[in-house]
Amino acid sequence: MHIGNARTALFNYLFARHNGGTMVLRIEDTDTKRNIEGGTQSQIDMLHWLGIDWDEGPDVGGDYGPYRQSERRDIYDRYIKQLLDEGKAYESYMTEDELAAQREAQKAAGQTPRYEYEYAGMSADEKAQAIAAAKAKGLQPVIRFRVPKDHTYAWDDIVKGKISFDSDDVGGDWVIQKRDGMPTYNFAVVIDDHLMAITHVLRGDDHIANTPKQLMIYEAFGWTPPAFGHMTLIINTETGKKLSKRDESVLQFIEQYRELGYLPDAMFNFITLLGWSPVGTNEIFTRKQFIKQFDPERLSRSPAKFDAKKLEWVNNQYVKKANPSTLLGMSLRNWQDAGRLPKDEQLDAKTLEWLRAIVGLFQDQMSFTQQIVKLSEIFFIEPPALTDQAKEELSDPLALPVLQAFQKAIQGLPQFTAYAIQNAIYDISHETGAKGRKLYMPIRIATTRETHGPQLAESIEILGLEKVNKHLELTLKEMASIPTKQA
């Protein structure tokens, strides 16, 4: 599920819930070439993960089903037959090669490509003969809708205001049923929206050009169309260009963010603000708050900017407040995917508590839980080599006495806890005279092998006495080759 598809579903959800309406999920799968196995279920799973539910749909039923277009073919056939009988549609036997040649000739002549009526200038008999000849060749027709001439199709768009199209600008008579007998999108959605009593449709503005075609079908049957709202494009903040599925500079699919360890409520929050603005300056809202204040009048007419860094910030706000058990479950999957933990092994209670403590250590600084893999490396792998910055810090004259005192102090601790470790560090300060950076940096480097990180005493406790001793011994050994700076 693409970010843009998720936003469409989310805005329809908020609009329906705000107004006490009915949210309908319909699977529009008439384009059989684009259908992939498991695709529909994946879409449903991602919507559920985001926290979007619906009142009618293929998985929950309803009075207006079926809710998969591929299961409504008999319904569409009846209405196509009606248009054929009324002379508002006709069989077209032009082949794909003939259509392509027609388009190329139009381009060469500097004309806008469009379908030209294939029976132009023919008498009724000549037309009948042409159709009979095509059938004799075994050609399958498409059904085209006869576009009214010199007709204006207009609507008052919920987002963009008044929009109108001239019927002569839609590219000629267009296909409502393909050669395989399936209806086209622009025909099927009209039939479905009417029969399912849809009153409002919010969708991306790439559908604006489809709207006049759909209005033609409403007019042909004498039906009242729903209210349409076309949301602005989403652009990549980095490039300023439309968020395209081919743009690999930014992740665009909901499942990717789920796998990285983004929280669904954070994604819901961030996506809602892509093209819709609340009253005030707050940027973090609960789902109930969004539903209460959702006003389509505040849907933006300017392109929405997708800022990956802003999404990280939003998710971090949610991570900070998240249930530790939720974060632990997500982090476990990240560790397993990275090979830090076995995937098929039951972890004992002691190990789980140790892992929970690691997650708690980094909770405030994580933008998404996959970051736990890199952040927690020291707890899983052999100690990394000292950096030049670390060696510079350890060259201070106070570094060696601080570490020697710390090594001695922790051996006698009755309990290896953060509280006891912190008290030991205070004692070392009095003993050596080291304070601030000169006190804490050597201990951090020697125990965690890093020059920065989360709370030091808590990190040391989680590392455990055995590993801390090992790191201390290694660091003290390496310090023998580091020249001491002159005091």
N, C-alpha and C positions, 0 to 999 in steps of 0.2 A: 504494500500500500504506500503510494507516494504521498509526500507531505501535502500536496495540493488536493488530492482525493480526501485525505483525512480532514483537511480544513472544510471542504464542502460538506462532509458528513457532520462535522462538529457544529457548523453554523446552522444547518437545518435542525440539528438536535436542540440547540439552544433556543432557536426561534419557536420550535414546537413546544418545548417545555415551558418557556416563558409565557406563552399564550394559552397553555392548557390544551394544546392540540394533539394531533396524532402523528407520530413519527413512523414513516414507512421505509423499509429497506427493500429495494427491488434489484434483482440481479439482471443487468442488461447484457445478455450474452448472445445476441443474434449474430455477432461477427465471429463465426465459428473458427476462423483462422487464428484469432487472437486468444482463444480459450486454451488454457493449459490445465493439466490435471492438478487438482488441489488448489487452484487459484482462488476459487470462490471461498473455500473454507479459510484460506489464508487471510483474505480480506475481512471475513467475519471475525476471525480470531484477533486481528489487529484492532478492529473497532471495539470489540469487547475489552481488550487490554487497555485501550484509552479510556474506557469507562462510558462509552456511548452505547445506549440500549435503544430499542425500538419497540413499537406496539404491534406492528404487522411486518411479516417478512417470511422468507422461506423456512426459517428455523423455528418460528413461533406461530405461524399460521395467520389467519385473519379471514374476514368476510369477503375479501376482494381478490383472493388468490386464483390461480397460482402466482407466485411472486418471482418466478424465473421466466424471462421472456421466451426462452427456448421451449417452455412447456405451454406457451399460450398461442402457438402457431395457428390452431384452428380458429381462435378468436380473430386474429389478424386477417386470415383468409376471408372471413365473412365480410369484413369492411372493405377489403381490396375488391372483392367481387361487386360490392355495391358501387364503388367508384367506377369500375369498368362498365357496369350496366348503365350508369348515369352519364357516361361519356366524359368523365372527369379524369380518367386514367386510360392507358392503352398499352398494348404489348409492343416492346421494342426489340428488334432482332439484330441491331448493329453489334458486330463482334468487337472484342477489346482491341484488335488490330485496327479495325476501321475507326474506332473512336480515337485511338492514339494518332492515326494519320490525320484525322480531322483537327485535332488539337495542334499538331505540328504545322499544318497548313495555316491555321489561324495565327499562330505565333510568328510564322514567316511573314505574314501580311500585317504584322503589328497589331493584331486584334487580341482581345482578351479571350482565352479559351472558353468555349461554352458548347453545350450540346445543341446541334442544329436538327430540327425536326426531319426525320429521315423519310417521311412520306410527303414532304412539301411538293405541291404542284401535281400530286397524283389524284386521279379520279377514284371514286369508291371501288370500281372494278380493279383498277391498277393497284391500289393498296391491297385489296384482297389477294391478288395474284402474287404480290411481293411477299406477303405473309405466308401464303401457301408454299412458295418456293423455299422460303427459309425453313419452314417446318419439314419440307421434303429432305432438306440437307441435315436434318436432325438437330438444328439449332434450338437452344433453350432461350426463351425471351426473358428480359427483365420487364417489370411493370413500371412505367413512368407516369408521374402525376402531370397533368396538363396545367401549366402555370398560367394564371390569368394575365392578360396583357394590360400594361399601363395602370397597374394597381399599386397603391401604397399600403404597406403593412407597418403599423406603428403600435407602440405600447409604452406605458409609463413605467420605466424600470425602477424597482425598489432602490437600487444603488445609484444608477447613472442618470435617472430622470427620463425625459422623453427621447425615444429612439425610433427612427423610421427607415424603411428600406423600400426601394422601388422594385416591383416584381421583375422588371427587365434586368436587374443586376444580380440575380441569383444563379445565373449560369444555365438558363434554359430549363426545359422539363426535366425533372430529377427523378431518380429511381426510388420507388417505395417498396419494391420487392425484388430481391436478387435472383439470379439464375437458379440458385439452389432452393428457392421457395421461401427463404427466410426474409422477413421484412427488414428494411433499413432502420437505423436508429431513429431518424427524424420522423418516421411514420409510427413505429412501435410505441415511442414514448407518448405520443399524442393519444393513441388509443388507450394506453394504460392509465395516463393521468386522468383522462375523462372517466373511464370505468371505475378507477379507484378513488374518485372524488377528491383528487388532489387540488388544494386551493392555492398553495404557494410553492414555488420552486426557486431555491437558491443554488447557483452553480457558478463555475468559473467563466470569466468573460471570453474565453475561447469558444463559448457556445453562442455568443451574440449572433454570429452569422447563421446559426442553425434556426434561430427563433423565427425569422420570417417564413421559412419553409414550414415550420410547425404551425404557425398561425394560418397558413393556407389550408392545412388539413382541418383545423378547427372550423374554419369558415366553410369548407366544403361540406362538412357534416352539420353545420348550424349549431355548433357547440360553443360555450363560453370558455375561453382559455383561463388558466390560473394566472396569478400575479407572478411575474418573473423578476428575479434579482440577480444581476451578473457581477460577481466579485472581481476585483482587480487582479492583475497578474501578481505573482510572487517573483521578486528579482533577487539575485545573488548579490549581497552587499559588497562582496569582494570584486565582482566583475561589472556590476550594474546591469547585467543581462538577465533575461527571463530564466527562471529556474528550470532548466531542461534536464531530462533524464540522461542526456549525453554528457552533462557537465559533471566531471569526476572530481572537481575541486571541493565539492561539499557533499556530505551524505544526505540523501533525499528520501530514504525509505524508512518507514516506521520500524520495521523489524530490525534494521541496522542499529537504531538507537536503543531498542529493547535489548539487543545482544550486548551493547556497550555498557548497559547498566544505567540507563536513564529511567527515571520514575514516571509512570503513566500520568500522574497528576501534574507533574512539571511539564510534560509534553502537551497536555490538555491546555494548561495555562499559556504556554508559549505560542501554540498554534492559534489560540483564540485571539491573540493580539496581533496576528498577521492580517492586517486589513480591517481591524475593528478596534475602536478606542473607547475605553471606559471614561466615565466622568471622574475628574481628579487626576492625581499623579501616581497613584499606587500602581504597581505592576504585578503584585502577587495577590491572587484571589482564590477562594474556594470555589468548588463547582456550584454550590448553592448561590454564592454571590454572583457568579457569572449568569446563571439562569435568571436571577431576580432582576438584574440590570440590563440584560441583553436587549438592545434597541437597534433594529436594522437601519435606523436613520443615522447611526454612528458608524456604519460600514464606510470605509474610506473609498474615495474615487481615485486616489493616487496609488501607484504600485506598492505592495507590501514588501518590506525588506527582510530577507532571511539572513540573520546574523548568527553564525554558528557560535561565536564567542558569547553573545547575549543568551543563547540557549544554554550554554554551559553555566552561566551565572544563575539563570533561573533554576536550573536543576540543582545547583549547589545549595540554593536556599531551601529546597525541599529535602535534600540529603541531610542537611544539618538537623532538620526536625524529624527525620524519618525514624520509624521503629527500628531499634537495633537488630531485631530478629529478621526483619525484612531485608535490611542491608546485608546481614550475614548470609542469608539464602542466596542473594544475588551475587555476593562476592565469592561464595563457594563455587558457583558456576564459572565465574571468571578465572578463578585459580585452577579449576579443573581443565578448562579450555586451554590454559597456558601451560598445562603439564605440571603445575606446582602440587596438585593433589590428585590422587587416583579417582577415576570416574566411577569405578565399579566396586568401591570398598566402603563399608560402613565405618564412619568415624566415631570413636568413643567419646564419651561426655567430656573428658579432660581436654582432648584435642579441640573439640568444638568450643569450649570455653576459652581456650588459648586463641583460637581464631577470632572469636567474638571480641576479645580484648584488642587484637590487632585492628579490626574494623573500627572499634571505638576510638582507637588512637588517631586514625586518619579521617574520621567521619567529617569533621568540619572543613577539611581542605579538599575533599573529593568533589569533583564536578560530576563524575559518573563512576560507577563502581569498578569498571575495568581498570581504572587508574590504580586500584589497590595492588594489582600485580607488580607494577613498577615500584610503587611506594614501599611495599613490604618486602622487597627482595632480600634485605639483610637477614630476615627471619627464616629464609628458605635456602639460601645459597651460601657458598663459601665467601668469606669476606673479600671485597674488591680491593684492588691495589690503591694505595694512598695517592691522592691527587697532589699536584704541585702546591695548590692552596693549602691542603692539609699539612704537607711537610713544612710549609712556611709557618703555619700556626704552631706546630710542634717544635720549631726551632727556638721558641721563646724560653728563656732560662727557667721560668717557673713551671713549664710543662712537665718536665721529668719528675720533680718532687711532688707535684699534684697527682700524677698518675701512680707513683709509687705509694703515696699515702692512700689513694683510692683503692688500689689493689689490696693493700693490707686491711683496709677498713671493711670492705665487703665480705672478707672471709669470716669475720667474726659476727656478722649480723645474725640475730636469732631467727629472723624471718626476712626473706629476700623480697621485700615489698617496696613499692614506690615511695611510701612514707618513710620507711627506714633508710632507703637509699638517699632520699633528699636530706634527711638529718645528717647522714654521713658526709654528704657534700658540704653542708654548713660547717661541720667540725673541721673538715679539711681546709676550709677557707681560713678559719681561725689559726690552724696549725701552720699553714704555709704563707699566709698573707695574701694569697691570690683571690681576686674578686672579679665579678663580671665575666668578660670574655676570656680573661686569662685563667679563670677557674673552670668555666663550663665548656669552652671549646676543646681543650685537650681531652676531657672526659668523653665528650660527644664523639670526637674522632676515634679515640681508642676503643670505644665500646660499639659504636654503630658504623664506624669507618666512613662516616659522612660528616660534612661541615655544617649541615643544616638538617632540620627534621622536626617532628612533633615533640611533645613534652619529653624531656630527657629521662627523668626518673621512671616514668611509666614505660618508656621504650626499653630501658635497661631491665626492668622487672620482667617484661614480656620476653626479652631475649633469653633470660634465665642465667643463673650463676655459671653454669658450665660453659655456655657459649661466650659469656662476657669475659671469663677468665682466658679463654682461648684467644679472643680478640685482643685482650690486654697484653698477653704474652707476645703475640705477633707484633703488635705496635711497638712495644718496648724494645724488641729485638731490632726492628727496622730503625728506631730512633738512634741506635748506635752509630748509624752511618749518616745521620742528619746533623750537620754542624750547628752548634748552639750559637744564637745571636749574642752579641755583647750586651750586657745589661746597661 
